[in-house]
Amino acid sequence: MKSVSVLFALALVAGAMPVYAEEAPAAAAEAAPVSPLSFNVSVTNEYRYRGISQSRLDPALQGGVDYAAESGFYIGAWGSTIKWIKDAPYNGGANVEIDLYGGYKTEVAKGLTLDVGVLNYVYPSNDLNPSANTTELYAALTFGPVTAKYSHSVTDLFGNVDSKGSGYLDVSATFEVAEGLTVTPHIGYQKVAHNSAASYTDYSLTVNKDYAGLTFGAAVIGTDSDAYYGGSSLTSMKNLGKTGLVVSVKKTF
């Protein structure tokens, strides 16, 4: 699920030929425009989403594709290996999460950006009842380094019974403390409808560094919940929401 982070869509590509003044020499040709289509691939020692491990505290391979039009509309898809659905007590079959999403981002006032969209989490071959497949609507406001976002489920939430209408509210901020080095504190609250025991607060502090065309990340992530456990068997259960260190390497192209 993609930060929701417990994966959504694909794209077109458009471009324009650079325009040259007739009297300008060839050396003064304009640089090629940046493509609206981008790809990313990453590896991490653990996949966390909203503070909860989706990979049983084990490594995960991830990747995605995004298309962002100049108009502000965007679509994308992202995927990750997971283990929680196959874990006891679920034994639900799926070992991959695919997120499909689309939305619109625009500046609504000077320095204030609005981002609205829909995100569909798909778990192929999952046989949970209700299904783990989940659809959320979201809206976010960004001002300066700070972003506040609310996500609202219009289906049951990740296989929780009678959980339609669940909500996740989070606030984060990204500070560039040196060239290519950012620090991002985050706090969020997941409310699971009709299930207060499954509701919880998550928190994280992430440091990212761009180097040699890669992004290296390290994050301390945790929750105040002890309700989320998983393992290959009932005798090997792990606390999936405990505080831990998550490191990753990402390539965007």
ZALOVEX-483436 format. One record per residue (C-alpha): residue number from 1; residue in one letter; y negated, z negated, x negated. Coordinates in pm, 1 decimal, always signed. Layout:
resi=NUM | resn=A | north=Y | up=Z | east=X
...
END
This chain:
resi=1 | resn=M | north=+0.0 | up=+0.0 | east=+0.0
resi=2 | resn=K | north=-318.3 | up=+77.1 | east=-168.3
resi=3 | resn=S | north=-681.9 | up=-186.2 | east=-317.0
resi=4 | resn=V | north=-358.9 | up=-206.8 | east=-17.3
resi=5 | resn=S | north=-295.0 | up=-262.6 | east=-388.2
resi=6 | resn=V | north=+203.2 | up=-342.4 | east=-13.3
resi=7 | resn=L | north=+76.5 | up=+519.0 | east=+16.9
resi=8 | resn=F | north=-150.2 | up=+900.2 | east=+234.5
resi=9 | resn=A | north=-226.3 | up=+1300.3 | east=+234.0
resi=10 | resn=L | north=-294.4 | up=+1626.1 | east=+43.8
resi=11 | resn=A | north=-568.2 | up=+1868.0 | east=-19.5
resi=12 | resn=L | north=-751.6 | up=+2196.2 | east=-67.2
resi=13 | resn=V | north=-961.5 | up=+2298.9 | east=-356.1
resi=14 | resn=A | north=-1291.0 | up=+2487.1 | east=-349.3
resi=15 | resn=G | north=-1521.5 | up=+2590.3 | east=-627.0
resi=16 | resn=A | north=-1830.1 | up=+2794.9 | east=-696.8
resi=17 | resn=M | north=-1904.8 | up=+3030.9 | east=-983.2
resi=18 | resn=P | north=-2197.4 | up=+2913.8 | east=-1194.4
resi=19 | resn=V | north=-2518.8 | up=+3106.4 | east=-1137.2
resi=20 | resn=Y | north=-2703.6 | up=+3239.7 | east=-1442.9
resi=21 | resn=A | north=-3065.2 | up=+3352.7 | east=-1461.7
resi=22 | resn=E | north=-3075.6 | up=+3721.5 | east=-1555.9
resi=23 | resn=E | north=-3292.1 | up=+3653.9 | east=-1859.9
resi=24 | resn=A | north=-3088.4 | up=+3355.9 | east=-1983.7
resi=25 | resn=P | north=-2859.0 | up=+3413.1 | east=-2282.5
resi=26 | resn=A | north=-2484.6 | up=+3357.5 | east=-2240.2
resi=27 | resn=A | north=-2506.6 | up=+3036.1 | east=-2444.3
resi=28 | resn=A | north=-2721.9 | up=+2880.8 | east=-2171.0
resi=29 | resn=A | north=-2452.6 | up=+2924.3 | east=-1904.9
resi=30 | resn=E | north=-2422.7 | up=+2629.4 | east=-1666.8
resi=31 | resn=A | north=-2127.4 | up=+2395.4 | east=-1705.0
resi=32 | resn=A | north=-1839.4 | up=+2449.6 | east=-1463.7
resi=33 | resn=P | north=-1870.8 | up=+2230.3 | east=-1152.6
resi=34 | resn=V | north=-1651.9 | up=+1921.3 | east=-1127.5
resi=35 | resn=S | north=-1346.5 | up=+1986.2 | east=-910.9
resi=36 | resn=P | north=-1326.0 | up=+1787.7 | east=-585.9
resi=37 | resn=L | north=-950.2 | up=+1760.1 | east=-644.5
resi=38 | resn=S | north=-814.8 | up=+1486.7 | east=-871.7
resi=39 | resn=F | north=-476.4 | up=+1339.6 | east=-959.5
resi=40 | resn=N | north=-366.8 | up=+1005.9 | east=-1099.8
resi=41 | resn=V | north=-49.2 | up=+852.8 | east=-1237.0
resi=42 | resn=S | north=+9.2 | up=+495.5 | east=-1350.9
resi=43 | resn=V | north=+270.5 | up=+245.3 | east=-1456.7
resi=44 | resn=T | north=+242.9 | up=-129.0 | east=-1394.2
resi=45 | resn=N | north=+452.7 | up=-434.0 | east=-1472.6
resi=46 | resn=E | north=+433.5 | up=-527.6 | east=-1104.4
resi=47 | resn=Y | north=+299.8 | up=-375.1 | east=-782.3
resi=48 | resn=R | north=+88.6 | up=-620.7 | east=-585.3
resi=49 | resn=Y | north=-75.5 | up=-542.2 | east=-251.2
resi=50 | resn=R | north=-310.5 | up=-792.2 | east=-91.9
resi=51 | resn=G | north=-173.1 | up=-1045.2 | east=-337.0
resi=52 | resn=I | north=+193.5 | up=-1001.6 | east=-241.8
resi=53 | resn=S | north=+440.3 | up=-835.9 | east=-478.4
resi=54 | resn=Q | north=+590.4 | up=-519.3 | east=-332.8
resi=55 | resn=S | north=+825.9 | up=-468.8 | east=-628.7
resi=56 | resn=R | north=+996.8 | up=-810.0 | east=-652.2
resi=57 | resn=L | north=+774.2 | up=-895.9 | east=-953.1
resi=58 | resn=D | north=+927.9 | up=-596.3 | east=-1134.7
resi=59 | resn=P | north=+761.5 | up=-280.6 | east=-1280.3
resi=60 | resn=A | north=+654.8 | up=+11.8 | east=-1061.3
resi=61 | resn=L | north=+566.0 | up=+377.7 | east=-1109.5
resi=62 | resn=Q | north=+272.1 | up=+509.7 | east=-907.5
resi=63 | resn=G | north=+72.1 | up=+827.7 | east=-853.5
resi=64 | resn=G | north=-167.3 | up=+1000.5 | east=-618.3
resi=65 | resn=V | north=-388.1 | up=+1294.9 | east=-530.2
resi=66 | resn=D | north=-739.0 | up=+1295.7 | east=-381.1
resi=67 | resn=Y | north=-976.0 | up=+1557.4 | east=-242.5
resi=68 | resn=A | north=-1341.2 | up=+1460.5 | east=-194.3
resi=69 | resn=A | north=-1575.0 | up=+1716.8 | east=-37.6
resi=70 | resn=E | north=-1949.6 | up=+1720.6 | east=-107.1
resi=71 | resn=S | north=-2005.7 | up=+1651.3 | east=+263.8
resi=72 | resn=G | north=-1854.0 | up=+1303.6 | east=+224.3
resi=73 | resn=F | north=-1518.9 | up=+1373.8 | east=+387.8
resi=74 | resn=Y | north=-1207.3 | up=+1296.9 | east=+185.4
resi=75 | resn=I | north=-828.0 | up=+1292.2 | east=+214.3
resi=76 | resn=G | north=-558.7 | up=+1171.8 | east=-17.5
resi=77 | resn=A | north=-204.6 | up=+1057.2 | east=-80.3
resi=78 | resn=W | north=-67.6 | up=+781.9 | east=-302.1
resi=79 | resn=G | north=+282.1 | up=+655.3 | east=-369.5
resi=80 | resn=S | north=+466.1 | up=+373.3 | east=-544.4
resi=81 | resn=T | north=+817.1 | up=+251.7 | east=-602.7
resi=82 | resn=I | north=+889.5 | up=-71.6 | east=-410.9
resi=83 | resn=K | north=+1171.5 | up=-320.7 | east=-357.1
resi=84 | resn=W | north=+1067.3 | up=-553.0 | east=-74.8
resi=85 | resn=I | north=+1220.6 | up=-352.8 | east=+209.5
resi=86 | resn=K | north=+1559.0 | up=-329.9 | east=+35.6
resi=87 | resn=D | north=+1544.8 | up=-700.8 | east=-52.7
resi=88 | resn=A | north=+1721.6 | up=-972.3 | east=+138.5
resi=89 | resn=P | north=+1675.2 | up=-1066.8 | east=+412.9
resi=90 | resn=Y | north=+1540.5 | up=-724.5 | east=+521.5
resi=91 | resn=N | north=+1795.3 | up=-485.8 | east=+364.3
resi=92 | resn=G | north=+1590.8 | up=-210.4 | east=+523.3
resi=93 | resn=G | north=+1666.2 | up=+91.6 | east=+304.3
resi=94 | resn=A | north=+1331.8 | up=+224.1 | east=+174.5
resi=95 | resn=N | north=+1251.3 | up=+212.5 | east=-198.1
resi=96 | resn=V | north=+925.1 | up=+413.0 | east=-189.9
resi=97 | resn=E | north=+588.0 | up=+362.4 | east=-20.1
resi=98 | resn=I | north=+367.1 | up=+661.7 | east=+57.7
resi=99 | resn=D | north=+7.6 | up=+611.5 | east=+172.1
resi=100 | resn=L | north=-173.3 | up=+893.8 | east=+352.9
resi=101 | resn=Y | north=-542.5 | up=+850.3 | east=+420.4
resi=102 | resn=G | north=-860.3 | up=+1027.4 | east=+519.7
resi=103 | resn=G | north=-1216.1 | up=+929.6 | east=+588.7
resi=104 | resn=Y | north=-1587.1 | up=+982.0 | east=+551.7
resi=105 | resn=K | north=-1832.7 | up=+820.0 | east=+309.5
resi=106 | resn=T | north=-2210.8 | up=+840.8 | east=+338.2
resi=107 | resn=E | north=-2528.8 | up=+655.2 | east=+241.7
resi=108 | resn=V | north=-2669.4 | up=+496.4 | east=+559.0
resi=109 | resn=A | north=-2971.0 | up=+333.2 | east=+391.4
resi=110 | resn=K | north=-3116.1 | up=+326.5 | east=+42.6
resi=111 | resn=G | north=-2841.7 | up=+186.9 | east=-180.5
resi=112 | resn=L | north=-2608.8 | up=+111.0 | east=+114.9
resi=113 | resn=T | north=-2290.9 | up=+320.3 | east=+152.3
resi=114 | resn=L | north=-2061.3 | up=+328.2 | east=+455.7
resi=115 | resn=D | north=-1696.4 | up=+431.4 | east=+422.8
resi=116 | resn=V | north=-1476.6 | up=+470.1 | east=+733.6
resi=117 | resn=G | north=-1127.3 | up=+610.2 | east=+767.1
resi=118 | resn=V | north=-762.6 | up=+578.9 | east=+863.0
resi=119 | resn=L | north=-469.6 | up=+482.3 | east=+640.8
resi=120 | resn=N | north=-103.1 | up=+534.0 | east=+721.3
resi=121 | resn=Y | north=+162.1 | up=+351.0 | east=+520.9
resi=122 | resn=V | north=+494.6 | up=+534.6 | east=+530.5
resi=123 | resn=Y | north=+827.1 | up=+394.9 | east=+410.2
resi=124 | resn=P | north=+1077.4 | up=+682.1 | east=+425.2
resi=125 | resn=S | north=+1421.5 | up=+587.2 | east=+557.7
resi=126 | resn=N | north=+1320.5 | up=+230.7 | east=+639.9
resi=127 | resn=D | north=+1526.0 | up=+97.3 | east=+930.0
resi=128 | resn=L | north=+1340.1 | up=-224.8 | east=+1002.9
resi=129 | resn=N | north=+1277.7 | up=-313.6 | east=+1366.4
resi=130 | resn=P | north=+987.0 | up=-291.9 | east=+1424.2
resi=131 | resn=S | north=+937.5 | up=-21.2 | east=+1165.1
resi=132 | resn=A | north=+760.3 | up=-104.4 | east=+840.0
resi=133 | resn=N | north=+545.6 | up=+209.2 | east=+888.7
resi=134 | resn=T | north=+190.9 | up=+93.7 | east=+959.5
resi=135 | resn=T | north=-141.3 | up=+254.2 | east=+1056.3
resi=136 | resn=E | north=-477.3 | up=+89.5 | east=+991.9
resi=137 | resn=L | north=-838.2 | up=+182.4 | east=+1061.4
resi=138 | resn=Y | north=-1091.8 | up=+64.2 | east=+806.7
resi=139 | resn=A | north=-1464.7 | up=+35.9 | east=+745.8
resi=140 | resn=A | north=-1640.8 | up=-68.3 | east=+425.8
resi=141 | resn=L | north=-1999.5 | up=-128.7 | east=+320.3
resi=142 | resn=T | north=-2106.9 | up=-110.9 | east=-44.9
resi=143 | resn=F | north=-2439.5 | up=-233.2 | east=-176.9
resi=144 | resn=G | north=-2489.3 | up=-235.1 | east=-550.7
resi=145 | resn=P | north=-2172.6 | up=-371.2 | east=-711.3
resi=146 | resn=V | north=-2045.6 | up=-545.3 | east=-394.9
resi=147 | resn=T | north=-1808.8 | up=-400.0 | east=-132.7
resi=148 | resn=A | north=-1701.3 | up=-568.5 | east=+192.6
resi=149 | resn=K | north=-1415.7 | up=-405.6 | east=+383.4
resi=150 | resn=Y | north=-1227.7 | up=-469.6 | east=+707.8
resi=151 | resn=S | north=-892.4 | up=-308.4 | east=+792.6
resi=152 | resn=H | north=-743.1 | up=-329.1 | east=+1144.7
resi=153 | resn=S | north=-383.3 | up=-241.3 | east=+1230.2
resi=154 | resn=V | north=-326.6 | up=-24.2 | east=+1536.7
resi=155 | resn=T | north=+51.6 | up=-64.2 | east=+1502.1
resi=156 | resn=D | north=+274.9 | up=-356.4 | east=+1412.0
resi=157 | resn=L | north=+195.3 | up=-466.0 | east=+1055.8
resi=158 | resn=F | north=+461.7 | up=-389.3 | east=+792.3
resi=159 | resn=G | north=+756.0 | up=-476.8 | east=+1016.5
resi=160 | resn=N | north=+615.3 | up=-802.4 | east=+1159.5
resi=161 | resn=V | north=+711.0 | up=-843.6 | east=+1526.5
resi=162 | resn=D | north=+425.4 | up=-825.9 | east=+1780.7
resi=163 | resn=S | north=+163.8 | up=-797.8 | east=+1503.0
resi=164 | resn=K | north=-46.6 | up=-508.5 | east=+1633.6
resi=165 | resn=G | north=-414.3 | up=-597.4 | east=+1595.5
resi=166 | resn=S | north=-376.1 | up=-775.6 | east=+1262.1
resi=167 | resn=G | north=-679.4 | up=-765.2 | east=+1033.8
resi=168 | resn=Y | north=-760.5 | up=-785.5 | east=+664.0
resi=169 | resn=L | north=-1110.1 | up=-873.7 | east=+542.8
resi=170 | resn=D | north=-1194.1 | up=-861.6 | east=+174.6
resi=171 | resn=V | north=-1494.3 | up=-873.7 | east=-55.9
resi=172 | resn=S | north=-1500.9 | up=-747.4 | east=-413.6
resi=173 | resn=A | north=-1759.0 | up=-665.5 | east=-678.7
resi=174 | resn=T | north=-1740.6 | up=-442.2 | east=-985.7
resi=175 | resn=F | north=-1954.6 | up=-521.1 | east=-1287.8
resi=176 | resn=E | north=-1977.3 | up=-297.9 | east=-1594.8
resi=177 | resn=V | north=-2011.6 | up=-548.6 | east=-1875.9
resi=178 | resn=A | north=-1991.0 | up=-289.1 | east=-2155.0
resi=179 | resn=E | north=-1944.1 | up=+85.6 | east=-2179.6
resi=180 | resn=G | north=-1612.7 | up=+166.1 | east=-2010.4
resi=181 | resn=L | north=-1536.2 | up=-203.5 | east=-1948.6
resi=182 | resn=T | north=-1550.6 | up=-344.7 | east=-1594.0
resi=183 | resn=V | north=-1476.2 | up=-682.6 | east=-1439.2
resi=184 | resn=T | north=-1385.6 | up=-706.3 | east=-1067.9
resi=185 | resn=P | north=-1351.5 | up=-1038.0 | east=-880.2
resi=186 | resn=H | north=-1191.1 | up=-1015.7 | east=-534.0
resi=187 | resn=I | north=-1104.5 | up=-1238.0 | east=-240.2
resi=188 | resn=G | north=-939.3 | up=-1140.1 | east=+88.2
resi=189 | resn=Y | north=-787.6 | up=-1285.9 | east=+402.8
resi=190 | resn=Q | north=-489.2 | up=-1131.9 | east=+582.0
resi=191 | resn=K | north=-453.8 | up=-1239.0 | east=+944.1
resi=192 | resn=V | north=-116.2 | up=-1149.6 | east=+1092.9
resi=193 | resn=A | north=-151.5 | up=-1138.1 | east=+1470.6
resi=194 | resn=H | north=+59.5 | up=-1397.4 | east=+1655.8
resi=195 | resn=N | north=+197.0 | up=-1531.5 | east=+1327.2
resi=196 | resn=S | north=-26.6 | up=-1790.1 | east=+1162.0
resi=197 | resn=A | north=+248.2 | up=-1884.4 | east=+914.2
resi=198 | resn=A | north=+234.2 | up=-1532.9 | east=+767.0
resi=199 | resn=S | north=-148.1 | up=-1530.8 | east=+739.7
resi=200 | resn=Y | north=-296.3 | up=-1612.5 | east=+399.7
resi=201 | resn=T | north=-580.6 | up=-1576.9 | east=+148.3
resi=202 | resn=D | north=-543.9 | up=-1371.2 | east=-169.2
resi=203 | resn=Y | north=-759.6 | up=-1358.3 | east=-481.5
resi=204 | resn=S | north=-777.6 | up=-1167.1 | east=-807.5
resi=205 | resn=L | north=-982.4 | up=-1107.5 | east=-1119.6
resi=206 | resn=T | north=-935.5 | up=-764.7 | east=-1277.5
resi=207 | resn=V | north=-1053.7 | up=-625.5 | east=-1610.1
resi=208 | resn=N | north=-1036.1 | up=-248.8 | east=-1671.6
resi=209 | resn=K | north=-1106.2 | up=-64.6 | east=-1996.6
resi=210 | resn=D | north=-1134.2 | up=+313.2 | east=-2038.5
resi=211 | resn=Y | north=-1001.3 | up=+428.4 | east=-2373.9
resi=212 | resn=A | north=-871.3 | up=+761.0 | east=-2506.0
resi=213 | resn=G | north=-863.4 | up=+915.2 | east=-2158.1
resi=214 | resn=L | north=-664.9 | up=+626.8 | east=-2009.5
resi=215 | resn=T | north=-759.0 | up=+321.3 | east=-1805.0
resi=216 | resn=F | north=-598.3 | up=-3.9 | east=-1915.5
resi=217 | resn=G | north=-599.7 | up=-284.1 | east=-1659.4
resi=218 | resn=A | north=-518.6 | up=-654.6 | east=-1655.6
resi=219 | resn=A | north=-546.7 | up=-873.7 | east=-1346.4
resi=220 | resn=V | north=-471.8 | up=-1230.5 | east=-1249.2
resi=221 | resn=I | north=-355.2 | up=-1213.0 | east=-887.0
resi=222 | resn=G | north=-237.5 | up=-1480.4 | east=-645.7
resi=223 | resn=T | north=-233.9 | up=-1617.7 | east=-291.5
resi=224 | resn=D | north=-232.0 | up=-1952.3 | east=-112.5
resi=225 | resn=S | north=+92.5 | up=-1857.8 | east=+67.1
resi=226 | resn=D | north=+451.5 | up=-1957.0 | east=+2.6
resi=227 | resn=A | north=+581.5 | up=-1764.3 | east=+304.0
resi=228 | resn=Y | north=+671.2 | up=-1441.7 | east=+122.0
resi=229 | resn=Y | north=+1001.3 | up=-1441.1 | east=-66.5
resi=230 | resn=G | north=+1233.4 | up=-1162.5 | east=-176.1
resi=231 | resn=G | north=+1531.2 | up=-1097.4 | east=-397.3
resi=232 | resn=S | north=+1844.8 | up=-891.1 | east=-436.0
resi=233 | resn=S | north=+2035.5 | up=-1169.8 | east=-260.0
resi=234 | resn=L | north=+1961.3 | up=-1487.4 | east=-66.8
resi=235 | resn=T | north=+2051.9 | up=-1689.3 | east=-376.1
resi=236 | resn=S | north=+1801.8 | up=-1511.8 | east=-604.2
resi=237 | resn=M | north=+1483.8 | up=-1534.9 | east=-400.3
resi=238 | resn=K | north=+1140.8 | up=-1517.7 | east=-571.0
resi=239 | resn=N | north=+800.0 | up=-1628.6 | east=-446.5
resi=240 | resn=L | north=+623.8 | up=-1291.1 | east=-409.0
resi=241 | resn=G | north=+279.3 | up=-1445.1 | east=-360.5
resi=242 | resn=K | north=+269.0 | up=-1673.0 | east=-664.6
resi=243 | resn=T | north=-11.7 | up=-1631.1 | east=-918.8
resi=244 | resn=G | north=+74.7 | up=-1382.8 | east=-1190.9
resi=245 | resn=L | north=-61.3 | up=-1143.1 | east=-1452.2
resi=246 | resn=V | north=-44.1 | up=-772.1 | east=-1365.5
resi=247 | resn=V | north=-107.0 | up=-512.7 | east=-1637.0
resi=248 | resn=S | north=-123.4 | up=-135.6 | east=-1595.1
resi=249 | resn=V | north=-203.8 | up=+196.0 | east=-1761.1
resi=250 | resn=K | north=-352.6 | up=+480.3 | east=-1554.5
resi=251 | resn=K | north=-433.5 | up=+843.9 | east=-1622.8
resi=252 | resn=T | north=-670.9 | up=+1041.7 | east=-1398.6
resi=253 | resn=F | north=-705.0 | up=+1418.6 | east=-1429.9
END
